[in-house]
């Protein structure tokens, strides 16, 4: 009986090791693109912001930074009455999402709709002290 138990345990260990090696070998055959694709979807906040602003020209990025400095000192948490964030957008325009990524998206949408470009928004700001 002891001999049977010992053999059973050894067989289970042997089968477990063999199965583990098969799984390890099989997983090395699976293409890693699915894992890499999932990892690339997890962008940091800074990467998301950079991606949002990548479409802007150098002059528009400079004008956007100029406005951000004048409106909030580059602070994403600046407050002034009903306005909030780096670009001092109305809270209602942010739709409850005060994240820096949303502020960047909404600021670009606002400026494009109202002025066309950040350069034109800057010129307006210089004349009126707001945009």
C-alpha positions as CSV (number, residue, x, y, z in Angstrom):
1,X,0.0,0.0,0.0
2,X,2.8,2.4,0.9
3,X,4.5,1.6,-2.4
4,X,1.3,2.3,-4.3
5,X,0.9,5.7,-2.6
6,X,4.5,6.6,-3.3
7,X,4.2,5.6,-7.0
8,X,1.0,7.6,-7.3
9,X,2.5,10.7,-5.8
10,X,5.6,10.4,-8.1
11,X,3.3,9.9,-11.1
12,X,1.3,13.0,-10.2
13,X,4.5,15.1,-9.8
14,X,5.9,13.8,-13.1
15,X,2.6,14.5,-14.9
16,X,2.5,18.0,-13.3
17,X,6.0,18.8,-14.4
18,X,5.4,17.5,-17.9
19,X,2.2,19.6,-18.1
20,X,4.0,22.6,-16.8
21,X,6.7,22.3,-19.4
22,X,4.2,21.8,-22.2
23,X,2.3,25.0,-21.2
24,X,5.5,26.9,-21.0
25,X,6.6,25.7,-24.4
26,X,3.2,26.4,-25.9
27,X,3.0,29.9,-24.5
28,X,6.3,30.7,-26.2
29,X,4.8,29.8,-29.5
30,X,1.9,32.2,-29.1
31,X,2.6,35.6,-30.8
32,X,3.2,38.3,-28.2
33,X,1.4,40.9,-30.3
34,X,-1.8,40.6,-28.3
35,X,0.0,41.2,-25.1
36,X,1.9,44.2,-26.6
37,X,-1.3,45.6,-28.1
38,X,-3.0,45.6,-24.8
39,X,-0.1,47.2,-23.0
40,X,0.1,50.0,-25.6
41,X,-3.5,50.9,-24.9
42,X,-2.5,51.8,-21.4
43,X,-1.0,55.2,-22.1
44,X,0.0,57.5,-19.3
45,X,-1.7,60.8,-18.8
46,X,1.3,62.7,-20.2
47,X,1.3,60.5,-23.3
48,X,-2.4,61.0,-23.9
49,X,-1.9,64.8,-23.6
50,X,1.0,64.7,-26.0
51,X,-1.1,62.7,-28.5
52,X,-3.9,65.2,-28.2
53,X,-1.6,68.1,-28.9
54,X,0.5,66.3,-31.6
55,X,-1.8,67.6,-34.4
56,X,-1.2,71.2,-33.5
57,X,1.5,73.2,-35.3
58,X,4.4,74.6,-33.4
59,X,2.9,78.1,-33.5
60,X,-0.4,76.8,-32.1
61,X,1.3,74.8,-29.4
62,X,3.2,77.9,-28.4
63,X,0.0,80.0,-28.4
64,X,-1.8,77.3,-26.3
65,X,1.0,77.4,-23.7
66,X,0.9,81.2,-23.7
67,X,-2.8,81.2,-22.9
68,X,-2.4,78.4,-20.3
69,X,0.2,80.5,-18.5
70,X,-2.0,83.6,-18.6
71,X,-5.2,81.8,-17.6
72,X,-3.9,79.6,-14.8
73,X,-0.2,79.6,-14.5
74,X,-0.3,76.1,-16.1
75,X,-2.4,74.7,-13.3
76,X,-5.0,72.0,-14.1
77,X,-6.7,72.8,-10.8
78,X,-7.0,76.6,-11.0
79,X,-10.4,77.9,-10.1
80,X,-12.1,81.2,-10.9
81,X,-15.9,81.3,-10.3
82,X,-17.5,79.0,-12.8
83,X,-14.3,78.5,-14.7
84,X,-11.8,75.7,-13.9
85,X,-8.5,74.3,-15.0
86,X,-5.5,75.1,-17.1
87,X,-7.6,76.9,-19.8
88,X,-10.3,78.3,-17.4
89,X,-13.1,76.6,-19.3
90,X,-16.6,76.7,-17.9
91,X,-17.2,73.7,-15.6
92,X,-20.3,72.9,-17.7
93,X,-18.1,72.6,-20.8
94,X,-16.0,70.0,-19.1
95,X,-19.1,67.8,-18.4
96,X,-18.1,66.8,-14.9
97,X,-14.7,65.4,-16.1
98,X,-12.0,67.7,-14.7
99,X,-9.1,65.5,-15.7
100,X,-6.2,67.1,-17.5
101,X,-6.7,64.9,-20.5
102,X,-10.4,66.1,-20.8
103,X,-9.3,69.7,-20.3
104,X,-6.8,69.4,-23.2
105,X,-9.5,67.9,-25.5
106,X,-12.2,70.3,-24.6
107,X,-9.8,73.3,-24.9
108,X,-8.9,72.3,-28.4
109,X,-12.5,71.8,-29.3
110,X,-13.5,75.2,-27.9
111,X,-10.7,77.1,-29.6
112,X,-11.3,75.4,-32.9
113,X,-15.0,76.1,-32.8
114,X,-14.7,79.7,-31.6
115,X,-11.4,81.0,-33.2
116,X,-10.2,78.4,-35.6
117,X,-6.7,78.3,-34.2
118,X,-4.8,78.9,-31.0
119,X,-2.9,81.7,-32.7
120,X,-6.1,83.5,-33.4
121,X,-7.3,82.8,-29.8
122,X,-4.1,84.4,-28.5
123,X,-4.6,87.5,-30.6
124,X,-8.1,87.8,-29.3
125,X,-6.8,87.3,-25.7
126,X,-4.2,90.1,-26.2
127,X,-6.9,92.5,-27.3
128,X,-9.6,91.6,-24.7
129,X,-7.7,89.9,-21.8
130,X,-9.8,86.8,-22.2
131,X,-10.6,84.3,-24.9
